[in-house]
Amino acid sequence: MLPTCYISGRYEAGCDEAGRGCLAGPVYAAAVILPDDFYHPLLNDSKQLTEARREKLRPIIEEQAIAWAVGIVTAQEIDQINILNASILAMHRALDGLATVPGAIIVDGNRFKPYGDIPWETFVKGDGRFGNIAAASILAKTHRDECMKQLHEQYPMYGWDVNKGYPTKAHRAAIAEHGPTPHHRQSFRLLDPQLTLF
């Protein structure tokens, strides 16, 4: 069972991102404040859950959270400011969207930037240690997957409904054949060295 938060009674927001390693699409982040007594037996790091379980947990988190919000940074913005800064900006945008101002922030990973004067702390593998970060990882992942499935309808040749923009061999082969889209991150290595754009 994951503890809901690091320090109870502070309306603590957990933050996590999804899509950092992708070749295409925006990076998403979520911020979630859970009640101190929130519990669900499936709650865990989104990477440890099946897609079906993530989709099952998403409405439960959204309905029972004290507050939640999602932040988005586009591929064009990623190219301008780099993926680390974009991931942190997405978390800040998610925090901007919270209906309740958190008393503290905990973040998955080891990098963050101050958000106003709210105290914060980072935790490596925090999405497997604290319920509010796990919940944020689930919302970030499911909202981003939904976006990539919608983009797939416009660009079906890249297989984004399956690979979600990650650098699979098939995705890179599609880039080599069809070229990049406006949703590809031009600052990323889009092709394997043996592939060339036509």
Secondary structure, 3 states (H helix, E strand, C coil): CCCCCCCCCCCEEEEEEECCCCCECCEEEEEEECCCCCCCCCCCCHHHCCHHHHHHHHHHHHHHCCEEEEEEECHHHHHHHCHHHHHHHHHHHHHHCCCCCCCEEEEECCCCCCECCECEEEECCHHHCCHHHHHHHHHHHHHHHHHHHHHHHHCHHHCHHHHCCCCCHHHHHHHHHHCCCCCECCCCCCCCCCCCCC
